[in-house]
Amino acid sequence: MAGIWNQDFTKVVQDGVAGNQSQKGVFFDNDMGLINRLTQAEGHELSYNPEIEEKNPIGQAAPEDLVRSYRLTFGKDIIIKKGEPNYEFFANWLRLRPTGSNARLSVYLVDFRMEEIGLDHNRYYTEQMDVICTVESSNETDATLTVNFSQAGEMTTGIMERTDSSTSDDPATFVYGFTPSNRIAIGEINLSKETANVKTGEKAVVAVSFSPLGCPHDFTVSVSSNPAGACVAERVRQSVVIRGRGAGQATVTITSTSDAAAEAEVEVTVSN
């Protein structure tokens, strides 16, 4: 099995065994329906630029800071040298100087730390988004292009994997494919615990994860078999927080928002 390469251009996976610590790699769509990868020599440093909003509701003593969104940019310029795999693509971009929607490019952030072993090649958690691509300058002496990306659309999650059957270690033979999460069927909802014993006034936390890698992971929480109001439960990020209210038993159900048939349960016992 050929290796998968990370943004430092070091081999991190060989026959399904991880080597040195993985990082995020940056890939992009070229104009021939294929996906190219930026190399370490071309460089990429990600800035996520959270947008913070201050709210000060009437009757609240202190203002509250809320994170509204993130907008990704590249923290330093991407330098493309002549002779490197992506030079001709961006040199042509400079010749065309696209504007408006034509200046958009699909970019994929591949997280090599989140992998799933495959039969031929491994799969990696990926975030896909449109960016505005600009060629900032061309150094004719050094034969280099300075390129920049800034996020211009919503982010989509999924997986990236090699779709070729090559056994070569030559990256030029690699072919990549991206599958968005809405095309990945949920196999299982995994819970850190399936039973919880809680005292009145205390809480239990159940971590929730989904498989396979890249499938939709949004969910809702409901409480049933709870006639005495033994507990309440709510989603907090990718966990469920269960709070005991009175002695009794209840069932907390976690249900996928994209597939109502995918669910998991936690049996809760609350004691005084």
Rosetta blueprint (number, residue, H / E / L):
1 M L
2 A L
3 G L
4 I E
5 W E
6 N L
7 Q L
8 D L
9 F L
10 T L
11 K E
12 V E
13 V E
14 Q E
15 D L
16 G L
17 V E
18 A E
19 G L
20 N L
21 Q L
22 S L
23 Q L
24 K E
25 G E
26 V E
27 F E
28 F E
29 D E
30 N L
31 D L
32 M L
33 G L
34 L L
35 I E
36 N E
37 R E
38 L L
39 T L
40 Q L
41 A L
42 E L
43 G L
44 H L
45 E L
46 L E
47 S E
48 Y L
49 N L
50 P E
51 E E
52 I E
53 E E
54 E E
55 K E
56 N L
57 P L
58 I L
59 G L
60 Q L
61 A L
62 A L
63 P L
64 E E
65 D E
66 L E
67 V E
68 R E
69 S E
70 Y E
71 R L
72 L L
73 T E
74 F E
75 G L
76 K L
77 D L
78 I E
79 I E
80 I E
81 K E
82 K L
83 G L
84 E L
85 P L
86 N L
87 Y H
88 E H
89 F H
90 F H
91 A H
92 N H
93 W H
94 L H
95 R H
96 L H
97 R L
98 P L
99 T L
100 G H
101 S H
102 N H
103 A H
104 R E
105 L E
106 S E
107 V E
108 Y E
109 L E
110 V E
111 D E
112 F E
113 R E
114 M E
115 E E
116 E E
117 I L
118 G L
119 L L
120 D L
121 H L
122 N L
123 R E
124 Y E
125 Y E
126 T E
127 E E
128 Q E
129 M E
130 D E
131 V E
132 I E
133 C E
134 T E
135 V E
136 E E
137 S E
138 S E
139 N E
140 E L
141 T L
142 D L
143 A L
144 T E
145 L E
146 T E
147 V E
148 N E
149 F E
150 S E
151 Q E
152 A L
153 G L
154 E L
155 M L
156 T E
157 T E
158 G E
159 I E
160 M E
161 E E
162 R E
163 T L
164 D L
165 S L
166 S L
167 T L
168 S L
169 D L
170 D L
171 P H
172 A H
173 T H
174 F L
175 V L
176 Y E
177 G E
178 F E
179 T E
180 P E
181 S H
182 N H
183 R H
184 I L
185 A L
186 I L
187 G L
188 E E
189 I E
190 N E
191 L E
192 S L
193 K L
194 E L
195 T E
196 A E
197 N E
198 V E
199 K E
200 T L
201 G L
202 E L
203 K E
204 A E
205 V E
206 V E
207 A E
208 V E
209 S E
210 F E
211 S E
212 P L
213 L L
214 G L
215 C L
216 P L
217 H L
218 D L
219 F E
220 T E
221 V E
222 S E
223 V E
224 S E
225 S L
226 N L
227 P L
228 A L
229 G L
230 A L
231 C E
232 V E
233 A E
234 E E
235 R E
236 V E
237 R L
238 Q L
239 S E
240 V E
241 V E
242 I E
243 R E
244 G E
245 R L
246 G L
247 A L
248 G E
249 Q E
250 A E
251 T E
252 V E
253 T E
254 I E
255 T E
256 S E
257 T L
258 S L
259 D L
260 A L
261 A L
262 A L
263 E E
264 A E
265 E E
266 V E
267 E E
268 V E
269 T E
270 V E
271 S E
272 N L
